[in-house]
Amino acid sequence: MYDVIIIGAGPAGLTAGMYCARGGKKTLILGSVYGSQQSMGGLYENYPGFPEGIQGIELSERMLAQAEKYGAKVHEEMATKVVSLNGVFRVKTDSWEYESRALILATGASHRKLSVPGEEEYATRGVSYCAYCDGALFRNKTAAVIGYGNGAARAVLYLAGLCEKVHLLNVREELSAEAIYLDRINALTNLSTSFGVEPISILGDGFVTGVEFRARGKVRTLKVDGVFVEMGVAPNVSLAVDLGIELTKGGFVKVNRLTQETNISGVFAAGDVTGGRMQVTTAVGAGTSAAISAMRYIQ
């Protein structure tokens, strides 16, 4: 029996775990640090305290070390089911079962897919959702980035330093990214950009060979070695739905933004799974609030 179980090992979950453990609560964090959006996000230049920037994976490892320093237990197990029985939460994984008096959901979000022919077929064979994980495989080759926001901008900048040519296929009429990214992108010499793109299919022969899309009413085909999908994220809410937690119209976990409480007593949520401004800094703040609320609930 734990005082608090936290599902998710991203910035919200690790922060909540650190606060709860430091507060003297028996704390368990379930999840993989290396699978979080933060860990796969590359270089963060807007996290306070690191003027030169910090790689997401390093930031995750530092947060993990701090949570463990205060006694939080971290198990790289994925929660598969959660049930509530007489004020006790029972969390099942593939290998074990745990119980707690309070629960914090920090399950984050997953990359949205294009849902076009060839995407599933060539996943891991040229189709990727993490430029920082797989970009090195396309050194001196040609890659396409499909997206529209900061994620697409960061992927373009990273890949431009590795690839001979990068194509940005923007699904909107403009790139909705921070000004500092836009300035850097405008200075690239190995980038071509198409706007208002509608992806049609991923082409290949064993591995990706191209991408077909519609732009300005015309169907075009680009020869590329890799396709990086940066279409935003969708919240991981399956466990919340099983518990009967109320969702917002957008499909995120609905919380009191002051306390991070859900509609289920003893259940709190923080981070990308609750929507809002999906930033590491806001996830850390929400994780802090959820931890404080969970400790008050236990007391």
BAFI-3210 file (N, C-alpha, C; in Angstrom, 3 decimals, decimal comma, padded with zeros to 6 digits):
// residues 299
n [1|2|3|4|5|6|7|8|9|10|11|12|13|14|15|16|17|18|19|20|21|22|23|24|25|26|27|28|29|30|31|32|33|34|35|36|37|38|39|40|41|42|43|44|45|46|47|48|49|50|51|52|53|54|55|56|57|58|59|60|61|62|63|64|65|66|67|68|69|70|71|72|73|74|75|76|77|78|79|80|81|82|83|84|85|86|87|88|89|90|91|92|93|94|95|96|97|98|99|100|101|102|103|104|105|106|107|108|109|110|111|112|113|114|115|116|117|118|119|120|121|122|123|124|125|126|127|128|129|130|131|132|133|134|135|136|137|138|139|140|141|142|143|144|145|146|147|148|149|150|151|152|153|154|155|156|157|158|159|160|161|162|163|164|165|166|167|168|169|170|171|172|173|174|175|176|177|178|179|180|181|182|183|184|185|186|187|188|189|190|191|192|193|194|195|196|197|198|199|200|201|202|203|204|205|206|207|208|209|210|211|212|213|214|215|216|217|218|219|220|221|222|223|224|225|226|227|228|229|230|231|232|233|234|235|236|237|238|239|240|241|242|243|244|245|246|247|248|249|250|251|252|253|254|255|256|257|258|259|260|261|262|263|264|265|266|267|268|269|270|271|272|273|274|275|276|277|278|279|280|281|282|283|284|285|286|287|288|289|290|291|292|293|294|295|296|297|298|299]
n.u [000,841|000,663|000,971|000,603|000,139|001,598|000,887|002,737|005,734|006,724|007,515|005,477|004,641|007,082|007,758|005,567|005,984|008,428|007,703|005,739|007,184|009,177|007,565|007,155|005,517|004,690|005,616|004,941|006,009|004,891|005,968|007,832|010,660|012,028|010,232|008,709|007,220|008,841|011,420|011,853|011,958|014,181|016,402|015,832|015,278|013,914|013,535|013,628|016,701|018,619|020,464|021,921|020,440|018,993|019,103|016,207|016,195|018,224|017,179|014,962|016,241|017,549|015,356|014,261|016,332|016,198|013,656|013,977|015,970|014,628|013,183|011,170|009,753|010,443|009,086|009,542|007,050|004,025|000,876|-002,073|-004,676|-007,006|-008,740|-011,246|-011,758|-013,597|-012,416|-009,770|-007,265|-006,587|-004,009|-003,150|-000,526|001,354|002,855|002,458|000,580|-000,644|-001,480|-003,054|-003,736|-004,241|-004,306|-002,474|-002,823|-000,690|-000,434|000,163|000,549|000,196|001,836|000,029|-001,221|-000,933|-002,754|-002,841|-002,488|000,264|001,541|001,435|002,551|005,189|006,208|008,900|010,488|011,348|009,317|008,833|008,276|009,806|012,261|014,673|015,252|015,569|016,775|019,539|019,782|019,329|021,334|022,943|020,997|017,672|014,879|011,456|009,365|006,307|003,899|003,015|003,597|005,497|006,786|007,229|008,888|011,171|011,984|012,649|014,824|016,671|017,017|017,981|020,612|021,688|020,760|020,987|018,982|015,947|012,462|009,764|006,536|003,924|000,915|-000,814|-001,529|000,485|003,506|003,187|005,030|007,510|009,089|011,890|012,531|011,481|013,120|015,578|014,922|014,405|016,952|018,051|019,592|019,167|016,527|013,208|009,870|006,421|003,110|-000,208|-000,664|-001,994|-001,557|-001,376|-000,397|002,156|004,953|006,764|009,257|009,835|011,351|010,782|010,278|009,174|006,760|003,387|001,284|-001,256|-001,369|-002,328|-004,281|-003,062|-001,675|001,241|004,442|007,101|010,450|011,836|013,848|013,031|010,245|009,059|006,728|004,936|002,443|001,258|-000,267|-002,255|-004,286|-003,559|-005,958|-007,227|-007,117|-008,239|-010,822|-011,749|-011,957|-014,054|-013,701|-014,356|-014,223|-012,988|-014,528|-012,716|-011,566|-009,694|-008,523|-010,616|-009,989|-009,829|-008,268|-006,824|-006,352|-005,926|-007,693|-009,851|-013,148|-013,426|-013,106|-010,011|-008,504|-006,235|-004,926|-002,400|-000,334|000,192|-002,035|-004,167|-004,540|-004,568|-001,885|000,689|003,484|006,757|007,277|004,690|003,690|005,321|004,509|001,803|002,107|003,268|001,139|-000,792|000,449|000,600|-002,131|-002,887|-001,494|-002,720|-005,267|-004,862|-004,104]
n.v [-001,198|002,122|005,625|007,499|006,970|007,631|007,904|007,918|009,297|011,743|015,306|016,377|014,155|013,319|015,600|015,766|013,367|013,873|015,967|014,702|012,570|013,975|015,195|013,260|011,153|007,844|006,947|006,059|005,939|005,203|004,262|005,109|007,051|007,661|007,586|009,841|012,921|015,072|013,938|013,234|015,594|017,043|019,875|022,122|025,452|027,240|026,602|027,580|028,530|027,348|028,790|028,187|026,274|022,945|019,465|017,503|014,830|014,843|016,642|015,200|013,014|014,304|015,233|012,770|011,732|013,518|013,043|010,392|010,775|011,779|009,616|008,531|005,787|004,399|002,667|001,082|000,383|-000,121|001,109|-000,731|-000,959|000,636|000,624|001,633|000,932|001,096|003,536|003,026|002,872|000,670|-000,328|-001,868|-003,519|-005,022|-006,844|-006,677|-005,620|-002,764|-000,678|002,336|005,344|007,752|009,101|010,168|011,227|011,418|010,948|012,000|012,656|011,381|011,161|012,488|010,839|010,652|009,130|007,998|006,026|003,771|004,839|003,290|000,980|001,670|002,514|002,876|002,199|004,316|006,117|008,311|009,601|011,132|013,265|013,674|011,229|009,553|010,963|010,855|008,635|009,454|010,955|013,030|012,478|012,789|014,301|014,599|016,774|016,728|018,828|021,592|023,340|024,327|021,885|020,859|022,866|022,659|020,091|020,454|022,232|020,671|018,442|019,715|020,137|017,696|016,393|016,242|017,532|019,075|018,909|020,853|020,161|021,869|021,676|023,702|027,177|028,727|028,667|027,947|028,879|029,693|032,911|032,899|030,414|030,677|032,652|031,310|029,236|030,630|031,253|028,963|027,022|024,645|023,930|023,419|024,633|023,891|025,062|024,696|021,961|018,761|015,663|012,641|009,987|007,701|006,640|003,722|001,096|-001,425|000,277|003,744|005,740|007,991|010,740|011,497|014,226|016,812|020,109|023,439|022,630|020,824|017,608|016,279|014,605|013,804|012,749|011,164|010,052|009,695|010,297|012,581|012,924|015,521|016,306|017,328|016,365|013,793|013,317|010,846|009,116|006,773|005,302|007,157|007,334|004,761|004,953|006,629|009,340|012,733|014,293|017,008|018,994|018,833|016,399|016,052|015,391|016,677|019,168|020,930|023,895|025,113|023,292|020,881|018,799|016,094|014,953|012,737|011,732|011,931|011,519|013,033|015,115|015,985|017,852|017,182|015,572|016,938|019,019|022,471|024,872|023,342|022,973|022,387|023,814|024,525|022,008|021,168|022,989|022,260|019,628|020,055|021,333|019,289|017,359|018,621|018,907|016,215|015,307|016,806|015,771|013,129|013,589]
n.w [000,000|-000,955|-000,208|-002,233|-005,665|-008,708|-012,040|-014,794|-016,056|-016,883|-016,928|-015,237|-013,696|-012,475|-011,023|-009,267|-007,916|-006,647|-004,882|-003,265|-002,122|-000,787|000,991|002,816|002,141|001,200|-001,879|-005,238|-008,557|-011,721|-014,897|-017,914|-018,007|-020,310|-022,330|-022,364|-023,583|-023,031|-022,834|-025,456|-026,737|-027,597|-027,610|-025,012|-024,692|-023,206|-020,574|-017,271|-015,679|-017,220|-019,204|-021,504|-022,601|-022,370|-022,925|-023,453|-022,511|-020,614|-018,772|-017,905|-016,670|-014,582|-013,092|-012,390|-010,773|-008,656|-007,594|-006,750|-004,897|-002,690|-001,924|-003,537|-005,250|-008,365|-010,955|-013,977|-015,343|-017,125|-016,444|-016,678|-015,895|-013,701|-010,697|-008,327|-004,988|-002,219|-001,329|-001,844|-004,269|-006,821|-008,788|-011,721|-013,425|-016,132|-014,770|-012,016|-009,066|-007,463|-004,627|-003,447|-001,551|-002,668|-005,992|-008,791|-012,006|-014,598|-017,299|-019,723|-023,256|-026,613|-029,824|-032,545|-035,410|-039,019|-040,372|-042,982|-046,000|-045,934|-043,717|-041,310|-042,330|-042,925|-040,540|-038,361|-040,451|-041,885|-041,411|-038,791|-035,461|-033,934|-034,241|-032,904|-031,898|-034,127|-036,149|-036,777|-038,359|-040,875|-041,876|-044,190|-046,038|-047,503|-046,039|-044,977|-043,158|-041,629|-040,489|-038,287|-036,154|-033,189|-032,686|-035,252|-036,218|-034,540|-035,244|-037,954|-037,739|-036,339|-038,055|-040,320|-039,770|-040,149|-042,443|-046,045|-047,476|-046,495|-046,394|-045,564|-044,987|-044,554|-042,928|-042,547|-043,340|-042,465|-040,498|-037,222|-035,005|-032,462|-032,495|-032,453|-033,501|-036,061|-037,150|-037,285|-039,010|-041,360|-042,107|-043,086|-045,638|-046,868|-046,999|-048,099|-048,394|-048,234|-048,172|-046,742|-047,039|-047,791|-046,687|-048,560|-048,994|-047,811|-049,495|-050,598|-050,756|-049,229|-047,564|-046,769|-049,639|-050,637|-050,459|-050,913|-051,652|-051,496|-052,599|-052,956|-054,699|-056,398|-056,959|-055,658|-055,649|-053,573|-053,506|-050,867|-048,095|-045,536|-043,335|-041,065|-038,618|-037,249|-035,889|-033,615|-030,454|-028,824|-025,954|-023,426|-022,255|-021,515|-019,066|-017,342|-018,372|-017,815|-015,079|-014,824|-014,955|-015,590|-018,777|-020,829|-023,482|-025,487|-025,064|-023,063|-019,671|-017,248|-014,917|-011,763|-012,044|-010,064|-007,990|-009,256|-009,026|-009,947|-010,957|-009,434|-006,161|-004,517|-006,752|-008,865|-011,501|-013,892|-016,179|-019,730|-020,233|-019,285|-020,982|-022,068|-021,901|-023,286|-022,009|-020,655|-018,339|-017,421|-016,929|-014,833|-012,848|-012,571|-011,727|-009,255|-007,891|-007,974|-006,377|-003,856|-003,344|-003,284|-001,032|000,967|000,764|001,660|004,284]
ca.u [000,000|001,350|000,136|000,298|000,673|001,601|000,990|003,371|007,064|007,141|007,812|004,411|004,688|008,310|007,660|004,611|006,636|009,443|007,020|005,082|008,206|009,816|006,580|007,057|004,519|005,183|005,256|005,336|005,820|004,852|006,143|009,189|011,178|012,543|009,138|007,925|007,380|009,999|012,662|011,997|011,763|015,403|016,978|014,905|015,944|013,033|013,329|014,399|017,899|019,566|020,574|022,469|019,531|019,254|018,435|015,061|016,514|019,007|016,260|014,180|017,096|017,767|014,116|014,173|017,298|015,731|012,530|014,511|016,753|013,736|012,560|010,137|010,058|010,098|009,054|009,282|005,922|002,896|-000,405|-003,031|-006,042|-007,136|-010,089|-011,403|-012,489|-013,729|-011,444|-008,423|-007,065|-005,800|-003,409|-002,598|000,413|001,516|003,601|002,190|-000,599|-000,295|-002,617|-002,717|-004,841|-004,479|-003,818|-002,217|-002,691|000,192|-000,229|000,691|-000,116|000,936|001,866|-001,056|-000,780|-001,501|-003,839|-002,832|-001,875|001,715|002,094|001,641|003,414|006,589|006,627|010,240|011,225|011,376|008,341|009,224|007,568|010,806|013,460|015,865|015,539|015,885|017,360|020,895|019,681|019,118|022,459|023,280|019,889|016,578|013,777|010,300|008,704|004,898|003,382|002,562|003,877|006,839|007,382|007,720|010,006|012,349|012,411|013,299|016,129|017,569|017,310|018,748|022,019|022,094|020,332|021,372|017,824|014,764|011,230|008,718|005,195|003,113|-000,493|-001,553|-001,068|001,675|004,155|002,829|006,153|008,103|009,838|013,306|012,608|011,215|014,327|016,587|014,463|014,568|018,371|018,489|019,811|018,835|015,121|012,119|008,633|005,131|002,052|-001,537|-000,462|-002,845|-000,867|-002,199|000,129|003,593|005,339|007,966|009,562|010,600|011,564|010,182|010,930|008,585|005,500|002,451|000,449|-001,979|-001,129|-002,821|-005,099|-002,276|-001,074|002,684|005,185|008,480|011,320|012,502|014,284|012,358|009,135|008,913|005,377|004,840|001,056|000,718|-000,462|-003,582|-004,121|-003,703|-007,031|-007,946|-007,249|-009,181|-012,156|-012,114|-012,301|-015,235|-013,312|-014,967|-013,323|-013,416|-015,048|-011,582|-011,119|-008,670|-009,041|-011,108|-009,502|-009,845|-006,936|-006,126|-005,977|-005,731|-008,647|-010,816|-014,469|-013,355|-012,391|-008,728|-007,808|-005,760|-004,294|-001,506|000,463|-000,447|-003,308|-005,220|-004,634|-004,029|-000,613|001,529|004,878|007,388|007,123|003,327|003,556|005,977|003,632|000,612|002,537|003,429|-000,188|-001,440|001,089|000,158|-003,537|-002,958|-001,052|-003,794|-006,378|-004,499|-004,111]
ca.v [000,000|003,413|006,800|008,096|006,386|008,573|007,186|008,803|009,719|012,969|016,377|016,509|013,006|013,326|016,705|015,351|012,343|014,508|016,704|013,776|011,850|014,955|015,475|012,128|010,173|006,678|007,354|005,199|006,490|004,154|004,774|005,202|008,408|007,845|007,629|011,067|013,954|015,885|013,232|013,168|016,946|017,718|020,939|023,099|026,728|028,111|026,115|028,480|028,037|026,782|029,801|027,585|025,205|021,618|018,402|016,973|013,586|015,182|017,246|014,098|012,234|015,112|015,194|011,418|011,614|014,319|012,330|009,220|011,263|011,958|008,356|008,041|004,567|004,527|001,377|001,231|-000,474|000,620|000,787|-001,226|-000,810|001,242|000,519|002,246|000,039|001,573|004,580|002,573|002,731|-000,497|-000,102|-003,098|-003,452|-006,346|-007,756|-006,555|-004,860|-001,834|000,042|003,637|006,125|008,847|008,787|011,307|010,827|012,278|010,011|012,721|012,589|010,660|011,830|012,253|010,245|011,203|008,226|007,874|004,768|003,685|005,321|002,156|000,009|002,084|002,933|002,363|001,943|005,598|007,005|008,518|010,642|011,743|013,629|013,567|009,803|008,843|011,845|010,447|007,586|010,082|011,859|013,214|012,017|013,746|014,009|015,490|016,996|017,075|019,412|022,984|024,140|024,318|020,566|020,784|023,809|022,077|018,954|020,997|022,788|019,573|017,636|020,511|019,993|016,325|015,945|017,031|018,342|018,908|019,486|021,095|020,093|022,514|021,375|024,952|028,226|029,348|027,884|028,545|028,584|030,836|033,792|032,516|029,291|031,175|033,354|030,304|028,510|031,508|031,303|027,674|026,974|023,308|023,703|023,889|024,630|023,941|025,385|024,197|020,594|017,657|014,399|011,620|008,658|007,486|005,680|002,991|-000,232|-001,938|001,466|004,942|006,314|009,270|011,142|012,098|015,200|017,785|021,494|024,400|021,936|019,922|016,451|016,225|013,524|014,123|011,637|011,366|008,829|009,594|011,207|012,859|013,421|016,438|016,780|017,566|015,198|013,450|012,911|009,437|009,203|005,502|004,963|008,115|006,943|003,560|005,363|007,473|010,743|013,619|014,870|018,267|018,822|018,485|015,047|016,032|015,206|017,939|019,379|022,255|024,385|025,548|022,143|019,718|017,752|015,622|014,753|011,563|012,058|011,254|011,419|014,315|014,952|017,095|017,702|017,242|014,857|017,885|020,055|023,794|025,212|022,158|023,359|021,708|024,646|024,420|020,640|021,163|023,702|021,449|018,487|020,563|021,556|017,993|016,704|019,293|018,547|014,800|015,170|017,343|014,803|012,011|014,036]
ca.w [000,000|-001,030|000,032|-003,538|-006,886|-009,821|-013,305|-015,757|-015,612|-017,552|-015,963|-014,234|-012,798|-011,683|-010,061|-008,239|-007,111|-005,799|-003,820|-002,340|-001,368|000,107|002,028|003,743|001,702|000,482|-003,238|-006,351|-009,900|-012,737|-016,246|-018,433|-018,173|-021,659|-023,283|-022,218|-024,611|-022,639|-023,170|-026,903|-027,262|-028,041|-026,800|-024,436|-024,452|-022,434|-019,207|-016,397|-015,004|-018,177|-020,266|-022,720|-022,990|-021,823|-023,665|-022,722|-021,827|-019,429|-017,821|-017,335|-015,767|-013,376|-012,322|-011,840|-009,677|-007,519|-006,988|-006,047|-003,750|-001,541|-001,551|-004,446|-005,975|-009,780|-011,627|-015,414|-015,699|-017,677|-015,820|-017,654|-015,381|-012,383|-010,125|-007,009|-004,099|-000,848|-001,019|-002,180|-005,710|-007,175|-010,099|-012,259|-014,544|-016,736|-013,902|-010,589|-008,666|-006,383|-004,046|-002,864|-000,989|-003,604|-007,336|-009,672|-013,394|-015,391|-018,389|-020,866|-024,552|-027,649|-031,117|-033,486|-036,662|-040,245|-040,791|-044,436|-046,444|-045,873|-042,448|-040,413|-042,996|-042,901|-039,198|-038,025|-041,692|-042,584|-040,766|-037,394|-034,723|-033,049|-035,011|-032,065|-031,709|-035,363|-037,154|-037,167|-039,370|-042,181|-042,142|-045,610|-046,880|-047,655|-045,119|-044,973|-041,875|-041,835|-039,258|-038,373|-034,965|-032,607|-032,858|-036,623|-036,351|-033,897|-036,052|-039,149|-037,368|-035,980|-039,236|-041,283|-039,428|-040,447|-043,766|-047,215|-047,832|-045,655|-046,923|-044,564|-045,555|-043,530|-043,180|-042,429|-044,247|-041,893|-039,451|-035,927|-034,116|-031,783|-033,383|-032,514|-034,428|-037,410|-037,617|-037,613|-040,188|-042,521|-042,463|-043,614|-047,094|-047,383|-046,657|-048,958|-047,619|-048,924|-047,224|-047,056|-047,533|-047,351|-046,961|-049,200|-048,694|-047,696|-050,522|-050,232|-051,292|-048,100|-046,745|-047,367|-050,826|-050,989|-049,836|-051,860|-050,963|-052,303|-052,191|-053,943|-055,672|-057,232|-056,291|-055,889|-055,013|-053,229|-053,177|-049,577|-047,417|-044,250|-043,070|-039,639|-038,394|-036,108|-035,974|-032,291|-029,604|-028,312|-024,558|-023,062|-021,249|-021,367|-017,649|-016,770|-018,816|-017,053|-013,715|-014,851|-014,793|-016,574|-019,759|-021,443|-024,838|-026,335|-024,771|-022,021|-018,319|-016,694|-013,552|-011,145|-012,381|-008,855|-007,164|-010,144|-008,662|-010,937|-010,348|-008,560|-004,925|-004,349|-008,036|-009,367|-012,809|-014,229|-017,395|-021,047|-020,261|-018,921|-021,998|-021,738|-022,525|-023,118|-021,830|-019,523|-017,142|-016,894|-016,411|-013,522|-011,917|-012,319|-010,921|-007,893|-007,322|-007,771|-005,237|-002,630|-003,144|-002,911|000,363|001,805|000,733|002,523|005,674]
c.u [000,879|000,397|-000,333|000,929|000,516|001,809|001,511|004,681|007,607|007,394|006,746|004,487|005,913|008,303|006,720|005,239|007,660|008,783|006,400|006,102|008,887|008,877|006,340|006,036|005,183|004,685|005,793|005,026|005,902|005,015|007,605|009,585|011,527|011,449|008,319|008,174|008,601|011,301|012,915|011,968|013,004|015,875|015,900|015,679|015,120|012,710|014,215|015,604|018,941|019,705|021,145|021,559|019,914|018,481|017,318|015,376|017,324|018,115|015,418|014,995|017,396|016,527|013,936|015,092|016,822|014,561|013,018|015,322|015,888|012,919|011,464|010,624|009,590|010,208|008,705|008,245|004,790|001,613|-001,404|-004,473|-006,009|-008,579|-010,077|-012,282|-012,464|-012,645|-010,006|-008,342|-006,134|-005,326|-002,741|-001,637|000,519|002,146|003,214|000,899|-000,246|-001,562|-002,146|-003,973|-005,186|-003,802|-003,620|-001,995|-001,843|000,588|000,177|-000,134|000,787|000,863|000,636|-000,480|-001,481|-002,731|-003,972|-002,193|-000,351|002,304|002,394|002,648|004,892|007,018|007,886|011,049|011,216|010,372|008,682|008,405|008,519|012,085|014,732|016,248|016,125|016,595|018,713|020,881|019,588|020,189|022,816|022,213|018,823|015,411|012,660|009,751|007,282|004,340|003,036|003,029|005,310|007,537|007,973|008,929|011,273|012,885|013,153|014,703|017,125|017,989|018,146|020,243|022,574|021,875|020,865|020,245|016,673|013,587|010,240|007,382|004,226|001,632|-001,386|-000,944|000,117|002,250|003,936|003,889|006,684|009,010|011,301|013,506|012,421|012,436|015,394|016,205|014,659|016,019|018,885|018,606|019,453|017,397|014,208|010,819|007,420|004,056|000,700|-001,533|-001,498|-002,132|-001,834|-001,709|001,640|003,960|006,604|008,099|010,467|010,873|010,951|010,998|010,347|007,314|004,660|001,523|-000,237|-001,705|-001,549|-003,573|-004,368|-001,692|000,398|003,285|006,621|009,250|012,062|012,888|013,568|011,266|008,978|007,577|005,347|003,474|000,428|000,474|-001,926|-003,422|-004,337|-004,713|-007,733|-008,143|-008,260|-010,616|-012,634|-012,564|-013,576|-014,932|-013,886|-013,898|-013,871|-013,975|-013,940|-011,010|-010,015|-009,327|-009,418|-010,668|-009,833|-008,433|-006,157|-005,562|-005,619|-006,623|-009,501|-012,169|-014,508|-012,523|-011,110|-007,936|-007,486|-005,069|-003,471|-000,769|-000,378|-001,797|-004,467|-005,347|-004,030|-002,751|000,384|003,002|005,451|007,163|005,721|003,073|004,163|005,089|002,401|000,947|002,727|002,084|-000,904|-000,871|000,626|-001,287|-003,686|-002,541|-002,084|-004,968|-006,079|-004,597|-005,524]
c.v [001,252|004,523|007,377|007,254|007,419|007,777|008,160|009,338|010,848|014,050|016,546|015,383|012,998|014,445|016,338|014,303|012,916|015,227|015,760|013,034|012,768|015,325|014,293|011,087|009,027|006,775|006,383|005,913|005,331|004,773|004,848|006,657|008,666|007,878|008,901|012,034|014,827|015,225|013,208|014,546|017,684|018,780|021,906|024,364|027,668|027,552|026,928|027,797|027,456|027,723|029,264|026,486|023,884|020,594|017,799|015,714|013,857|015,787|016,172|013,303|013,000|015,114|013,833|011,271|012,372|013,641|011,128|009,624|011,371|010,715|007,848|006,767|004,739|003,154|001,595|000,212|000,412|000,169|000,381|-001,075|-000,194|001,094|001,157|001,349|000,583|002,578|004,201|002,395|001,557|-000,342|-001,397|-002,788|-004,854|-007,348|-007,695|-005,773|-004,025|-001,138|001,359|004,320|007,312|008,509|010,080|010,772|011,857|011,490|010,681|012,561|011,855|011,406|011,474|011,706|010,893|010,425|008,198|006,538|004,836|004,097|004,169|001,167|000,356|002,705|002,161|002,005|003,206|006,591|007,092|009,647|011,358|012,011|013,416|012,113|009,188|009,684|011,402|009,360|008,163|011,124|011,837|012,665|013,122|013,336|015,031|015,577|017,443|017,580|020,865|023,877|024,069|022,973|020,406|021,686|023,239|020,905|019,422|021,485|021,689|018,781|018,396|020,427|018,617|015,947|016,846|017,986|018,021|019,603|019,651|021,118|020,584|022,307|022,598|025,995|029,004|028,450|028,586|028,210|029,866|031,611|033,369|031,326|029,764|031,887|032,356|029,528|029,340|031,578|029,994|027,718|025,626|022,921|024,217|023,718|024,708|024,164|024,841|022,784|019,631|016,350|013,368|010,224|008,709|006,379|004,942|001,671|-000,922|-000,858|002,658|005,422|007,675|009,555|011,846|013,038|016,110|019,179|022,418|023,693|020,946|018,783|016,385|015,014|013,967|012,835|011,949|010,013|008,617|010,627|011,343|013,562|014,252|017,114|017,045|016,275|015,017|012,914|011,415|009,324|007,869|005,117|005,881|007,740|005,717|003,902|006,198|008,944|011,565|014,214|016,207|017,970|018,421|017,106|014,944|015,801|016,573|018,064|020,783|022,811|024,906|024,352|020,886|018,540|017,365|015,487|013,529|011,911|011,239|011,103|012,825|014,071|016,183|016,803|017,698|016,548|015,783|019,023|021,371|024,074|024,087|022,534|022,582|022,494|024,559|023,023|020,530|021,845|022,889|020,219|018,869|020,710|020,241|017,272|017,310|018,926|017,100|014,595|015,714|016,391|013,629|012,412|014,288]
c.w [000,000|-000,630|-001,296|-004,645|-007,993|-011,100|-014,360|-015,228|-016,475|-016,516|-014,882|-013,211|-011,905|-010,646|-008,924|-007,322|-006,161|-004,622|-002,787|-001,485|-000,365|001,260|002,962|003,356|000,954|-000,953|-004,276|-007,663|-010,882|-014,121|-016,637|-018,644|-019,633|-022,719|-023,228|-023,367|-024,306|-023,079|-024,663|-027,554|-027,693|-027,066|-026,321|-024,080|-023,577|-021,057|-018,281|-015,758|-015,920|-019,373|-021,569|-023,263|-022,341|-022,639|-022,804|-021,943|-020,562|-018,357|-017,142|-016,325|-014,492|-012,484|-011,654|-010,636|-008,443|-006,814|-006,184|-004,826|-002,509|-001,216|-002,453|-005,138|-007,421|-010,430|-013,096|-015,854|-016,205|-016,988|-016,900|-017,199|-013,994|-011,925|-008,740|-006,159|-002,680|-000,460|-001,291|-003,701|-005,985|-008,621|-010,559|-013,401|-015,134|-015,783|-012,430|-010,360|-007,444|-005,881|-003,457|-002,342|-001,868|-004,925|-008,128|-011,084|-014,132|-016,638|-019,698|-022,129|-025,540|-028,970|-031,948|-034,787|-037,853|-040,686|-042,305|-044,809|-046,400|-044,540|-041,503|-041,022|-042,862|-041,573|-038,831|-039,267|-042,564|-042,052|-039,285|-036,785|-033,761|-033,834|-034,204|-031,808|-032,969|-036,420|-037,657|-038,234|-040,779|-042,485|-043,634|-046,549|-046,958|-046,770|-045,289|-043,564|-042,176|-040,514|-039,425|-037,226|-034,492|-032,794|-034,246|-036,808|-035,736|-034,691|-037,294|-038,815|-037,030|-037,219|-040,265|-041,017|-039,748|-041,906|-044,879|-047,597|-046,895|-046,327|-045,774|-045,292|-044,489|-043,850|-042,998|-043,357|-043,699|-040,817|-038,113|-034,894|-033,500|-032,742|-033,529|-033,459|-035,868|-037,983|-038,053|-038,866|-041,448|-042,996|-043,059|-045,134|-047,707|-047,060|-047,757|-048,189|-048,531|-047,879|-047,693|-047,597|-046,949|-047,689|-047,548|-048,863|-048,520|-048,674|-050,092|-050,960|-050,272|-047,086|-047,479|-048,568|-051,196|-050,213|-050,885|-051,099|-051,970|-051,745|-053,317|-055,075|-056,554|-056,394|-056,673|-055,172|-054,793|-052,964|-051,887|-049,003|-046,094|-044,119|-041,562|-039,406|-037,118|-036,133|-034,609|-031,544|-029,222|-026,895|-024,350|-021,916|-020,988|-019,905|-016,966|-017,132|-018,037|-015,639|-013,662|-014,654|-015,937|-017,491|-020,264|-022,833|-025,800|-026,060|-023,746|-020,657|-017,746|-015,238|-013,075|-011,310|-011,170|-008,091|-007,970|-009,759|-009,865|-010,243|-009,446|-007,328|-004,807|-005,624|-008,543|-010,706|-013,132|-015,522|-018,657|-021,103|-019,903|-019,928|-021,548|-022,498|-022,260|-023,153|-020,648|-018,240|-016,559|-016,330|-015,021|-012,486|-011,564|-011,486|-009,464|-007,198|-007,047|-006,560|-003,918|-002,316|-002,693|-001,463|001,330|001,873|001,672|003,992|006,178]
res [m|y|d|v|i|i|i|g|a|g|p|a|g|l|t|a|g|m|y|c|a|r|g|g|k|k|t|l|i|l|g|s|v|y|g|s|q|q|s|m|g|g|l|y|e|n|y|p|g|f|p|e|g|i|q|g|i|e|l|s|e|r|m|l|a|q|a|e|k|y|g|a|k|v|h|e|e|m|a|t|k|v|v|s|l|n|g|v|f|r|v|k|t|d|s|w|e|y|e|s|r|a|l|i|l|a|t|g|a|s|h|r|k|l|s|v|p|g|e|e|e|y|a|t|r|g|v|s|y|c|a|y|c|d|g|a|l|f|r|n|k|t|a|a|v|i|g|y|g|n|g|a|a|r|a|v|l|y|l|a|g|l|c|e|k|v|h|l|l|n|v|r|e|e|l|s|a|e|a|i|y|l|d|r|i|n|a|l|t|n|l|s|t|s|f|g|v|e|p|i|s|i|l|g|d|g|f|v|t|g|v|e|f|r|a|r|g|k|v|r|t|l|k|v|d|g|v|f|v|e|m|g|v|a|p|n|v|s|l|a|v|d|l|g|i|e|l|t|k|g|g|f|v|k|v|n|r|l|t|q|e|t|n|i|s|g|v|f|a|a|g|d|v|t|g|g|r|m|q|v|t|t|a|v|g|a|g|t|s|a|a|i|s|a|m|r|y|i|q]
***
